Amino acid sequence: MSEWAEGRQGSVSRKTGETDIQLALNVDGSGDVSIETDVPFLNHMLDLFARHGQFDLKVEARGDVDVDDHHTVEDIGICLGQALHKALGDKKGIKRYASVFVPMDEALGQVIIDISGRPHFEMRGEFPAATVGSFTVELVHEFLWKLALESRITLHVIVHYGRNTHHMIEAVFKALGRALDEATSIDPRVKGVPSTKGVL
């Protein structure tokens, strides 16, 4: 599925009784995005994530949205996490850590990342609404948790405040893209992997 000539890349295909997904990620991209899923709000958030992270991202996904969006959102999180894990390879030279704040009008989101090899996810924040359009807001947690698990990163997400649920989620996805861009970037001063253990 990937057509990119250069960069750290990972591609994943996942087909189950509930979803059919093809996803390709280039960490060293320029924001080349093509996203087609049955969940319009997630399309918007993935577009923001990739463009703010300067990632090339292609996603084609179909799922049982006649039931609800859960399986599609969850499985795209799984695929994105697996593609990121593949793309980073041995992680030599990466910065590893990042903490990014992003405001979106009245909302303020923060994402803290450690590309640690130890999957962990924490999220703090209260959303005023249970849905944005037809999208169920609790699926934000499901997506981010599966992304952290499959990419084997430590991911902390804090929504400090906000009144508009769309703005609050948007701040999170923009911050996620920018934090991952920083944490995965190569620092020429780093020799090998940035860990006293010698492995991540």
DRENLUMSE-530619 format. One record per residue (C-alpha): y, x, z; chain. Coordinates in nm, 2 decimals. Each point is the difference from the previous one (the first is absolute). Example, Ala and Ser with C-alpha at 12.3 -4.5 7.8 and 13.67 -1.06 7.14 Angstrom:
<r c2="-0.45" c1="1.23" c3="0.78" unit="A"/>
<r c2="0.34" c1="0.14" c3="-0.07" unit="A"/>
//
This chain:
<r c2="0.00" c1="0.00" c3="0.00" unit="A"/>
<r c2="0.24" c1="0.29" c3="0.07" unit="A"/>
<r c2="0.19" c1="0.14" c3="-0.30" unit="A"/>
<r c2="0.21" c1="0.26" c3="0.19" unit="A"/>
<r c2="-0.03" c1="0.36" c3="-0.11" unit="A"/>
<r c2="0.10" c1="0.17" c3="0.32" unit="A"/>
<r c2="0.01" c1="-0.05" c3="0.38" unit="A"/>
<r c2="-0.23" c1="-0.07" c3="0.29" unit="A"/>
<r c2="-0.18" c1="-0.32" c3="-0.11" unit="A"/>
<r c2="-0.26" c1="-0.24" c3="0.12" unit="A"/>
<r c2="-0.16" c1="-0.30" c3="-0.17" unit="A"/>
<r c2="-0.22" c1="-0.27" c3="0.15" unit="A"/>
<r c2="-0.19" c1="-0.30" c3="-0.14" unit="A"/>
<r c2="-0.13" c1="-0.26" c3="0.24" unit="A"/>
<r c2="-0.19" c1="-0.31" c3="-0.10" unit="A"/>
<r c2="-0.14" c1="-0.25" c3="0.25" unit="A"/>
<r c2="-0.08" c1="-0.37" c3="0.01" unit="A"/>
<r c2="0.36" c1="-0.05" c3="0.11" unit="A"/>
<r c2="0.21" c1="0.25" c3="-0.20" unit="A"/>
<r c2="0.01" c1="0.22" c3="-0.31" unit="A"/>
<r c2="0.25" c1="0.29" c3="0.04" unit="A"/>
<r c2="0.09" c1="0.31" c3="-0.20" unit="A"/>
<r c2="0.26" c1="0.22" c3="0.16" unit="A"/>
<r c2="0.14" c1="0.34" c3="-0.09" unit="A"/>
<r c2="0.25" c1="0.21" c3="0.20" unit="A"/>
<r c2="0.19" c1="0.32" c3="-0.09" unit="A"/>
<r c2="0.16" c1="0.14" c3="0.31" unit="A"/>
<r c2="0.21" c1="0.24" c3="-0.21" unit="A"/>
<r c2="0.15" c1="-0.27" c3="-0.22" unit="A"/>
<r c2="0.34" c1="-0.14" c3="-0.09" unit="A"/>
<r c2="-0.03" c1="-0.37" c3="0.09" unit="A"/>
<r c2="-0.20" c1="-0.11" c3="-0.31" unit="A"/>
<r c2="-0.13" c1="-0.33" c3="0.12" unit="A"/>
<r c2="-0.22" c1="-0.27" c3="-0.16" unit="A"/>
<r c2="-0.13" c1="-0.26" c3="0.24" unit="A"/>
<r c2="-0.19" c1="-0.32" c3="-0.09" unit="A"/>
<r c2="-0.16" c1="-0.20" c3="0.29" unit="A"/>
<r c2="-0.03" c1="-0.36" c3="0.09" unit="A"/>
<r c2="0.23" c1="0.05" c3="0.30" unit="A"/>
<r c2="0.36" c1="0.00" c3="-0.12" unit="A"/>
<r c2="0.16" c1="0.11" c3="0.33" unit="A"/>
<r c2="-0.24" c1="0.29" c3="0.03" unit="A"/>
<r c2="0.09" c1="0.10" c3="-0.35" unit="A"/>
<r c2="0.36" c1="0.02" c3="0.10" unit="A"/>
<r c2="-0.08" c1="0.21" c3="0.32" unit="A"/>
<r c2="-0.23" c1="0.24" c3="-0.19" unit="A"/>
<r c2="0.27" c1="0.05" c3="-0.26" unit="A"/>
<r c2="0.25" c1="0.09" c3="0.27" unit="A"/>
<r c2="-0.25" c1="0.23" c3="0.17" unit="A"/>
<r c2="-0.07" c1="0.19" c3="-0.31" unit="A"/>
<r c2="0.36" c1="0.03" c3="-0.13" unit="A"/>
<r c2="0.14" c1="0.11" c3="0.34" unit="A"/>
<r c2="-0.29" c1="0.25" c3="0.03" unit="A"/>
<r c2="0.04" c1="0.12" c3="-0.36" unit="A"/>
<r c2="-0.38" c1="-0.07" c3="-0.04" unit="A"/>
<r c2="-0.15" c1="-0.10" c3="-0.33" unit="A"/>
<r c2="-0.21" c1="-0.31" c3="0.08" unit="A"/>
<r c2="-0.21" c1="-0.23" c3="-0.22" unit="A"/>
<r c2="-0.18" c1="-0.30" c3="0.15" unit="A"/>
<r c2="-0.20" c1="-0.27" c3="-0.17" unit="A"/>
<r c2="-0.15" c1="-0.24" c3="0.24" unit="A"/>
<r c2="-0.16" c1="-0.35" c3="-0.01" unit="A"/>
<r c2="-0.13" c1="-0.18" c3="0.30" unit="A"/>
<r c2="-0.10" c1="-0.33" c3="0.16" unit="A"/>
<r c2="0.35" c1="-0.11" c3="0.07" unit="A"/>
<r c2="-0.12" c1="-0.36" c3="-0.03" unit="A"/>
<r c2="-0.14" c1="0.07" c3="0.35" unit="A"/>
<r c2="0.30" c1="0.20" c3="0.11" unit="A"/>
<r c2="0.16" c1="0.34" c3="-0.06" unit="A"/>
<r c2="-0.18" c1="0.18" c3="0.28" unit="A"/>
<r c2="-0.28" c1="0.17" c3="-0.20" unit="A"/>
<r c2="0.23" c1="0.11" c3="-0.28" unit="A"/>
<r c2="0.26" c1="0.15" c3="0.24" unit="A"/>
<r c2="-0.27" c1="0.17" c3="0.22" unit="A"/>
<r c2="-0.19" c1="0.15" c3="-0.30" unit="A"/>
<r c2="0.32" c1="0.13" c3="-0.16" unit="A"/>
<r c2="0.08" c1="0.17" c3="0.33" unit="A"/>
<r c2="-0.35" c1="0.15" c3="0.00" unit="A"/>
<r c2="0.03" c1="0.13" c3="-0.36" unit="A"/>
<r c2="0.35" c1="0.14" c3="0.05" unit="A"/>
<r c2="-0.12" c1="0.19" c3="0.31" unit="A"/>
<r c2="-0.31" c1="0.14" c3="-0.18" unit="A"/>
<r c2="0.22" c1="0.10" c3="-0.30" unit="A"/>
<r c2="0.24" c1="0.18" c3="0.23" unit="A"/>
<r c2="-0.28" c1="0.18" c3="0.18" unit="A"/>
<r c2="-0.14" c1="0.12" c3="-0.33" unit="A"/>
<r c2="0.34" c1="0.10" c3="-0.13" unit="A"/>
<r c2="0.08" c1="0.22" c3="0.29" unit="A"/>
<r c2="-0.33" c1="0.20" c3="-0.02" unit="A"/>
<r c2="-0.01" c1="0.29" c3="0.25" unit="A"/>
<r c2="0.37" c1="-0.08" c3="0.11" unit="A"/>
<r c2="0.10" c1="0.37" c3="-0.03" unit="A"/>
<r c2="0.37" c1="0.06" c3="0.02" unit="A"/>
<r c2="0.10" c1="-0.35" c3="0.10" unit="A"/>
<r c2="0.27" c1="-0.07" c3="0.25" unit="A"/>
<r c2="-0.24" c1="-0.24" c3="0.18" unit="A"/>
<r c2="0.25" c1="-0.19" c3="0.22" unit="A"/>
<r c2="0.29" c1="-0.24" c3="-0.08" unit="A"/>
<r c2="0.22" c1="-0.25" c3="0.17" unit="A"/>
<r c2="0.23" c1="-0.22" c3="-0.20" unit="A"/>
<r c2="0.24" c1="-0.29" c3="0.09" unit="A"/>
<r c2="0.10" c1="-0.24" c3="-0.28" unit="A"/>
<r c2="0.26" c1="-0.28" c3="0.05" unit="A"/>
<r c2="-0.03" c1="-0.32" c3="-0.21" unit="A"/>
<r c2="0.32" c1="-0.19" c3="0.07" unit="A"/>
<r c2="-0.04" c1="-0.13" c3="0.36" unit="A"/>
<r c2="-0.36" c1="0.14" c3="0.04" unit="A"/>
<r c2="-0.10" c1="0.35" c3="0.10" unit="A"/>
<r c2="-0.35" c1="0.14" c3="-0.06" unit="A"/>
<r c2="-0.15" c1="0.33" c3="0.09" unit="A"/>
<r c2="-0.32" c1="0.17" c3="-0.12" unit="A"/>
<r c2="-0.15" c1="0.31" c3="0.17" unit="A"/>
<r c2="-0.29" c1="0.18" c3="-0.17" unit="A"/>
<r c2="-0.24" c1="0.28" c3="0.09" unit="A"/>
<r c2="-0.24" c1="0.09" c3="-0.28" unit="A"/>
<r c2="-0.24" c1="0.10" c3="0.27" unit="A"/>
<r c2="-0.35" c1="-0.08" c3="-0.13" unit="A"/>
<r c2="-0.02" c1="-0.24" c3="0.30" unit="A"/>
<r c2="0.06" c1="-0.36" c3="-0.10" unit="A"/>
<r c2="0.21" c1="-0.20" c3="0.24" unit="A"/>
<r c2="0.25" c1="-0.28" c3="-0.03" unit="A"/>
<r c2="0.26" c1="-0.14" c3="0.23" unit="A"/>
<r c2="0.25" c1="-0.27" c3="-0.08" unit="A"/>
<r c2="0.29" c1="-0.13" c3="0.21" unit="A"/>
<r c2="0.23" c1="-0.28" c3="-0.09" unit="A"/>
<r c2="0.03" c1="-0.38" c3="-0.01" unit="A"/>
<r c2="0.06" c1="-0.19" c3="-0.33" unit="A"/>
<r c2="0.19" c1="-0.32" c3="0.03" unit="A"/>
<r c2="-0.21" c1="-0.19" c3="-0.26" unit="A"/>
<r c2="-0.37" c1="-0.03" c3="-0.06" unit="A"/>
<r c2="0.04" c1="-0.01" c3="-0.38" unit="A"/>
<r c2="0.23" c1="0.14" c3="-0.27" unit="A"/>
<r c2="-0.04" c1="-0.25" c3="-0.29" unit="A"/>
<r c2="-0.38" c1="-0.04" c3="-0.03" unit="A"/>
<r c2="-0.07" c1="0.34" c3="0.16" unit="A"/>
<r c2="-0.15" c1="0.01" c3="0.35" unit="A"/>
<r c2="0.20" c1="0.26" c3="0.21" unit="A"/>
<r c2="-0.30" c1="0.10" c3="0.21" unit="A"/>
<r c2="-0.15" c1="0.16" c3="-0.32" unit="A"/>
<r c2="0.26" c1="0.28" c3="0.03" unit="A"/>
<r c2="-0.19" c1="0.12" c3="0.31" unit="A"/>
<r c2="-0.33" c1="-0.03" c3="-0.19" unit="A"/>
<r c2="0.12" c1="0.19" c3="-0.30" unit="A"/>
<r c2="0.16" c1="0.29" c3="0.20" unit="A"/>
<r c2="-0.30" c1="0.03" c3="0.23" unit="A"/>
<r c2="-0.25" c1="0.03" c3="-0.29" unit="A"/>
<r c2="0.24" c1="0.25" c3="-0.17" unit="A"/>
<r c2="0.00" c1="0.22" c3="0.31" unit="A"/>
<r c2="-0.37" c1="-0.03" c3="0.05" unit="A"/>
<r c2="-0.10" c1="0.09" c3="-0.35" unit="A"/>
<r c2="0.25" c1="0.28" c3="-0.05" unit="A"/>
<r c2="-0.08" c1="0.14" c3="0.34" unit="A"/>
<r c2="0.36" c1="0.02" c3="0.12" unit="A"/>
<r c2="0.17" c1="-0.08" c3="0.32" unit="A"/>
<r c2="0.25" c1="-0.27" c3="-0.07" unit="A"/>
<r c2="0.26" c1="-0.15" c3="0.23" unit="A"/>
<r c2="0.22" c1="-0.29" c3="-0.11" unit="A"/>
<r c2="0.29" c1="-0.13" c3="0.20" unit="A"/>
<r c2="0.22" c1="-0.29" c3="-0.10" unit="A"/>
<r c2="0.29" c1="0.05" c3="0.23" unit="A"/>
<r c2="0.18" c1="-0.32" c3="-0.07" unit="A"/>
<r c2="0.09" c1="-0.25" c3="-0.27" unit="A"/>
<r c2="0.05" c1="-0.37" c3="-0.07" unit="A"/>
<r c2="-0.14" c1="-0.04" c3="-0.35" unit="A"/>
<r c2="-0.37" c1="0.06" c3="-0.03" unit="A"/>
<r c2="0.02" c1="0.10" c3="-0.36" unit="A"/>
<r c2="0.26" c1="0.27" c3="0.08" unit="A"/>
<r c2="-0.21" c1="0.12" c3="0.29" unit="A"/>
<r c2="-0.32" c1="0.05" c3="-0.20" unit="A"/>
<r c2="0.20" c1="0.15" c3="-0.29" unit="A"/>
<r c2="0.15" c1="0.26" c3="0.24" unit="A"/>
<r c2="-0.36" c1="0.09" c3="0.11" unit="A"/>
<r c2="-0.13" c1="0.05" c3="-0.36" unit="A"/>
<r c2="0.31" c1="0.21" c3="-0.10" unit="A"/>
<r c2="-0.04" c1="0.21" c3="0.31" unit="A"/>
<r c2="-0.37" c1="0.04" c3="-0.06" unit="A"/>
<r c2="0.06" c1="0.13" c3="-0.35" unit="A"/>
<r c2="0.27" c1="0.25" c3="0.11" unit="A"/>
<r c2="-0.20" c1="0.12" c3="0.30" unit="A"/>
<r c2="-0.32" c1="0.06" c3="-0.21" unit="A"/>
<r c2="0.21" c1="0.18" c3="-0.25" unit="A"/>
<r c2="0.13" c1="0.23" c3="0.26" unit="A"/>
<r c2="-0.33" c1="0.06" c3="0.19" unit="A"/>
<r c2="-0.19" c1="0.07" c3="-0.33" unit="A"/>
<r c2="0.26" c1="0.23" c3="-0.14" unit="A"/>
<r c2="-0.08" c1="0.37" c3="-0.03" unit="A"/>
<r c2="0.18" c1="0.25" c3="0.22" unit="A"/>
<r c2="-0.03" c1="0.35" c3="-0.14" unit="A"/>
<r c2="0.02" c1="0.14" c3="0.35" unit="A"/>
<r c2="-0.33" c1="-0.17" c3="0.10" unit="A"/>
<r c2="-0.30" c1="0.23" c3="-0.04" unit="A"/>
<r c2="-0.32" c1="-0.20" c3="-0.04" unit="A"/>
<r c2="0.00" c1="-0.33" c3="0.19" unit="A"/>
<r c2="0.26" c1="-0.07" c3="0.28" unit="A"/>
<r c2="-0.25" c1="-0.01" c3="0.29" unit="A"/>
<r c2="-0.11" c1="0.25" c3="0.25" unit="A"/>
<r c2="-0.35" c1="-0.12" c3="-0.06" unit="A"/>
<r c2="0.01" c1="0.12" c3="-0.36" unit="A"/>
<r c2="-0.10" c1="-0.34" c3="-0.14" unit="A"/>
<r c2="0.15" c1="-0.35" c3="-0.03" unit="A"/>
//
